[in-house]
Structure formats: structure tokens, C-alpha cells
Amino acid sequence: MKSLISLLFIVVSISTVFAQNVTISGIAPAYVGFPIEAYAYKDYLSKVERLVATTTVDKDSTFKLRLNVTDVEKLILKSKNNESFLFVQPNGNYSIFFPDRDKYDPYRPAGNNVEVAFFDLDSLDINYKMLSFQRWMDNFMGNNYYKSTTKPQEFIESLDRFKSNVEKAYKNDTSYYFKTHVRFSIAGLDNIHHVAERNRYEKYDFYLKKSPVEYSNETYMEYTTAFYQKMLPRLSTEANQAVYEGVLQSSPTRVMKALGSEYTLSNLKLRELVMIQLLAEEYISGQFPETNILTILDSLGTRSLFKEHEEIAKNLKARVTKLNPGGKAPDFVLIEDGKPTKTIFNYEKRHIYIHFFDPESEQTSKEIPLIKQLNEMYGQYVQFISVYRKSELSEDAKKRITDIDWEVYGLPASNAIWKNYSIETFPSYTLIDAVGYIVASPALAPTPNGQYETIDKTFFYLKKARINEHGEGDQRN
């Protein structure tokens, strides 16, 4: 028993050392009664998010989030469709203001990107350092960018001075994350076209060849993924063909070997990461057999040359296949007090049009009458369902919900439907066919998009096809 207690003590002690508490306290008067959620990326290639903390804004406009981190990490804060971000470091305590939207930004029904304001930010904190450096870099670009085309030699001299000053300023900084951020921010400046710019091979030699692969550093990963974006056309004809043959054989080994002939992929660890990125790009492009690409990603997800790539391969496969037209729609559970619990299997005879909405949004007032018209015209062939995130609601919001005369459910933030259907902004729509496969997600809305398209045309042809097949018999459940 004593041995067990000692073992538990050791485990707890190790966890305390490596996972250190972070507290984010804030003021958010525009979000009283609403949840604030903190997400982090599982990796910076797939950009799949994971929920790490959540809380509700109190009546006095305050909130507090607590989480554990082992290193510097970027957090995305979300509430009421709006989102912002900040970086956190171990043992960090942050006091912030989360605004409704930035002062000069117009209201956007789908949500606004906002900037949090920090109170009493320590000069040694990662946010302070990154904001200070960004301001310095912005000033340099504002004063010198025009010279890259009008006075190229003067621009080159200014850029060299800036790089030298940055190197001196941060020479003794002890934050490895921050110094990597600075290095690859400068690398981004080297992509500005000018007469003395480094060629692609020189950039690889200087920035990437001998650098560790910094999976958790956003700036490094953004530079690297941009550097290797659309890599296939850059390969020689022979290498391109060898990659294609490797995919046809569903062989990650053959694809890796084919990519090895490219000089900028001489770093083996980087090459495997780029292979995963390339496969995802080609899956989306539709130029290679999709099933073969998924087979390779499955293989890499269980046995990669480098352990870090296994989760990335799994996440990227989930990203590229999620909610693709023709794919099986994720099951859902609609459950609310006083209403029958339903799943996707309750609607097998008709198409399903799911309307994810925010009842507090004025946009809802415009949408509901249009959806009502669609329901009257096509409800025999399409099951309309409206879903909102359950929270304390204003009287106006409650009125908007009572105006809905088709199925409507208020679901908690913990319901899997939000994650499984990638609902990050409102309104969002998903169309599922009568046998449970995705037709479109996101689907067209009842209001026109930029090409003046609405979902009405889709429903019109659906109705026409069903009449031709089955006549006009009532298809309602």
C-alpha cells in the first residue's frame, strides 16, 4: 500500500512539474450569460482544434478560465461567433478585456475577429514580446516596403540593417519559442521580391535544412507549409511520376523515396511532414486516387518514421474527409426536455436540412420567414431542423424561437453535433440526403450568397426528381 501511495505521489509530482497552471481572468460585458471557450490546435498542419477550457460570463461581466500547459501555446477564444487569440506560457496569469467587436469593424452575422486587450502584461511574457516585435516589424514595413520596387538597393540596405538590429536586440533572450518566432518572421521578410533576394535553395539552406522541426511554433509551421505548398509541380518529371506510382501502390515508402530526389527535401524528418501535406493537397485536388491517399494516411497514422507525424496524419485525414459530399453524415442526437429525442435514423425517408443558428442574432429574424416559406413549399420532401446552442436567452431571442413552426432544438455546447458538423459560425447549414450521406456542408442558405445562389434551386430540383420517381405522395414521417 505504501508503495502504491509513493507511486501516486511521484506521478502527481511529475504532472505538477510538466503541466503548469494558467489562469485567464477577463471582462466581457457583451457576453454576459454566454460561454467563452478556449481552443488550441492539435497541430499546425491540419489546424484541427481541441477544446481546452470553457466557462460562462457572470452577470458582473467577469469570467475566469483555468488550464494546464507545458510550453508556450496559442489559444483561440470563442464566444457568440466572435473569436480572438492570445498566447499562454507556463504559470502565466492573464487579465484581459474581450470586446464585442473592434471599434471600426462592421457587424458580421457570421462573427467578427476581435483583439483582446491585456491589463498589466508583464514585459517578460510571450505576448508582450511578440506584440512589441510585431509593432517594430510593422513600422519597418510601413517605412520601407515601397522601396522594394522604387528603390531596390535602398530597400536591401534597410532590410539588412533591420535584421542586424533585431539580432542584437534579442541576442540574450532566453525564450526559445520567441526566438524561433523572430527567426521565421524574418524569413517571411526574405520572401519580398527584390534584386538580391535569396533563391529557393538558398532559403532552404539558411532557414530549414538544419533547423529542428518546430511543430508547436505557429510562425515556423506557417513559413514551412507555405514554402512547400503545391510541391508536386516543383518536382522533376521523373520524381512527379514516381510519386504518382507510389500513390497507385498505396506505398508511403515509395512516395518518400520519390521525394528524396528533391534537394529541398533532403531533411528526412521534414520530407515525411511535407509528404503528408502533399497527400492532403492532392486528395483535395482530386488528381490522385482518393482511396489510395487515404490508405497511405492511415498507414502513416499508425507507423510513421517519426512519431510526431502519426497524429498529424490522423488529423489531416479527418480534416480532408470530414463532411465531404458523398461521405456518411455523422450521427447526431437531438435531445431537449419536453421534446422527443431523435437521431439521424429518424429521418431516413427524406433529405435533412439542418439550420444551425444564433437566436440572439438579428440575422435570425431575416432567415426564419424564408425558411418558413421553404418548409411550406418543400417540407414534403425535406425535413427542416433548426438547432441553437443552449444558454440564457433574451426575450427577443425566445420570440424568434417560438416563431419556428418546424423542428427546433436547443442543445448544450457539450453536444457532439457542434464538433462533428464543424459548426464554428452562425448561421450554418448542412444538407443530408434521404439515406444519410452528405450533400453539402456547408450548404447554401435561404439568403443569397456572393453569386446570388440560394438553397431554393436545390430543393426545386429535388422535388421535381421525387415527383418523377414517386408521384406527390406525402413523404413526411
DAVEN-V977368 format. One record per residue. SS is DSSP state (H for helix, E for strand, L for the rest). PSI is psi in radians with two decimals (* if undefined). Layout:
SS,PSI
SS,PSI
//
This chain:
L,-0.73
H,-0.66
H,-0.70
H,-0.76
H,-0.73
H,-0.72
H,-0.76
H,-0.68
H,-0.73
H,-0.79
H,-0.80
H,-0.71
H,-0.77
H,-0.74
H,-0.67
H,-0.64
H,-0.78
H,-0.42
L,1.86
E,2.50
E,2.48
E,2.38
E,2.30
E,1.90
E,2.50
E,2.96
E,2.26
L,1.27
H,-0.42
H,-0.05
H,0.34
L,2.24
L,-0.08
L,2.65
E,2.56
E,2.19
E,2.47
E,2.19
E,2.66
E,2.71
E,2.38
L,-0.64
L,2.82
L,0.08
L,-0.85
L,-0.46
L,0.48
L,2.33
E,2.69
E,2.42
E,2.20
E,-0.33
E,2.64
E,2.64
E,3.06
E,2.44
L,2.20
L,2.98
L,-0.45
L,0.23
L,0.09
E,2.76
E,2.84
E,2.26
E,2.44
E,2.40
E,2.94
E,2.39
E,2.68
L,-0.25
L,3.13
L,2.36
E,2.48
E,2.32
E,2.46
E,2.10
E,2.33
E,2.43
E,2.40
L,0.74
L,-0.36
E,2.66
E,2.69
E,-3.07
E,2.81
E,2.87
E,2.56
E,2.61
L,2.76
L,2.38
L,0.33
L,2.46
E,2.10
E,2.38
E,2.08
E,2.84
E,2.17
L,1.83
L,2.87
L,-0.91
L,2.82
L,2.60
L,-0.74
L,0.12
L,2.38
L,2.72
L,2.31
L,2.12
L,-0.57
L,-0.03
L,2.70
L,2.57
E,2.22
L,2.83
L,2.14
L,2.60
E,2.36
E,2.49
E,2.30
L,0.85
L,2.21
L,2.43
L,-0.28
L,-0.09
L,2.60
H,-0.63
H,-0.76
H,-0.81
H,-0.79
H,-0.67
H,-0.69
H,-0.78
H,-0.70
H,-0.70
H,-0.72
H,-0.78
H,-0.68
H,-0.71
H,-0.73
H,-0.82
H,-0.71
H,-0.59
H,-0.32
H,-0.29
L,-0.70
L,-0.44
H,-0.35
H,-0.44
H,-0.60
H,-0.61
L,1.23
H,-0.72
H,-0.71
H,-0.64
H,-0.76
H,-0.76
H,-0.71
H,-0.72
H,-0.74
H,-0.71
H,-0.73
H,-0.81
H,-0.75
H,-0.74
H,-0.67
H,-0.77
H,-0.74
H,-0.72
H,-0.63
L,0.26
L,-0.71
L,0.15
L,2.40
L,-0.04
L,1.89
H,-0.69
H,-0.81
H,-0.73
H,-0.59
H,-0.71
H,-0.79
H,-0.81
H,-0.77
H,-0.25
H,-0.74
H,-0.68
H,-0.65
H,-0.63
H,-0.51
L,-0.18
L,-0.11
L,2.24
L,2.18
L,2.97
L,-0.47
L,0.26
L,2.63
L,2.53
L,3.08
H,-0.73
H,-0.66
H,-0.70
H,-0.71
H,-0.83
H,-0.72
H,-0.70
H,-0.57
H,-0.60
L,-0.83
L,0.06
L,2.49
L,2.65
L,1.93
L,1.42
L,-0.57
L,0.08
L,1.98
H,-0.74
H,-0.76
H,-0.83
H,-0.64
H,-0.72
H,-0.79
H,-0.80
H,-0.59
H,-0.68
H,-0.65
L,0.20
L,2.44
L,0.93
L,-0.56
H,-0.82
H,-0.31
H,-0.30
L,2.77
L,2.84
H,-0.71
H,-0.78
H,-0.69
H,-0.80
H,-0.67
H,-0.64
H,-0.80
H,-0.76
H,-0.61
H,-0.68
H,-0.74
H,-0.55
L,0.08
L,0.72
L,1.85
H,-0.55
H,-0.77
H,-0.66
H,-0.76
H,-0.77
H,-0.72
H,-0.71
H,-0.36
L,-0.29
L,-0.21
L,2.18
H,-0.70
H,0.08
H,0.46
L,-0.42
L,1.97
H,-0.73
H,-0.75
H,-0.64
H,-0.75
H,-0.67
H,-0.76
H,-0.60
H,-0.74
H,-0.76
H,-0.78
H,-0.76
H,-0.70
H,-0.73
H,-0.75
H,-0.51
H,-0.78
H,-0.65
H,-0.46
L,0.19
L,-0.43
L,2.77
L,2.11
H,-0.72
H,-0.69
H,-0.71
H,-0.75
H,-0.61
H,-0.73
H,-0.76
H,-0.65
H,-0.76
H,-0.77
H,-0.49
H,-0.31
H,-0.39
L,1.53
L,2.86
L,-0.55
L,2.19
L,-0.63
H,-0.45
H,-0.25
H,-0.85
H,-0.66
H,-0.77
H,-0.73
H,-0.80
H,-0.71
H,-0.64
H,-0.78
H,-0.67
H,-0.81
H,-0.39
H,-0.28
L,2.20
L,0.45
L,2.49
L,2.32
L,-0.23
L,2.77
E,2.27
L,2.36
L,2.48
L,2.74
L,2.77
E,2.02
E,1.94
L,2.21
L,2.47
L,2.32
L,0.03
L,2.66
L,2.39
L,2.30
E,2.67
E,3.13
H,-0.45
H,-0.20
H,-0.11
H,0.63
L,-0.32
L,-0.20
L,2.80
E,2.70
E,2.27
E,1.85
E,2.22
E,1.83
E,2.13
E,2.87
L,1.91
L,-0.29
L,-0.25
L,2.40
H,-0.41
H,-0.55
H,-0.67
H,-0.52
H,-0.57
H,-0.72
H,-0.77
H,-0.59
H,-0.72
H,-0.62
H,-0.75
H,-0.76
H,-0.70
H,-0.69
H,-0.62
H,-0.63
H,0.12
L,-0.34
L,-0.39
L,-0.32
E,2.30
E,2.04
E,2.30
E,2.22
E,2.36
E,2.31
E,2.78
E,2.15
L,2.31
L,-3.13
L,2.30
L,2.56
L,2.92
H,-0.64
H,-0.72
H,-0.73
H,-0.66
H,-0.70
H,-0.66
H,-0.72
H,-0.33
L,-0.21
L,2.13
L,0.32
L,-3.00
E,2.30
E,2.36
E,2.39
E,2.03
E,2.50
L,2.82
L,-0.40
L,-0.20
L,2.38
L,-0.28
H,-0.60
H,-0.74
H,-0.80
H,-0.47
L,0.24
L,0.81
L,1.85
L,-0.39
L,2.78
L,2.55
L,2.67
E,2.66
E,2.54
E,2.36
E,2.17
E,2.44
L,3.13
L,-0.19
L,0.26
L,0.43
E,2.58
E,2.23
E,-0.79
E,2.35
E,1.83
L,2.55
L,2.90
L,2.67
L,2.97
L,-0.29
L,2.61
L,2.50
L,-2.89
L,-0.38
L,0.28
L,0.53
L,2.50
L,2.98
L,-0.23
H,-0.74
H,-0.70
H,-0.79
H,-0.61
H,-0.84
H,-0.53
H,-0.81
H,-0.76
H,-0.74
H,-0.72
H,-0.64
H,-0.74
H,-0.60
H,-0.75
H,0.00
L,-2.93
L,0.43
L,2.57
L,2.17
L,0.14
L,2.62
L,*
//
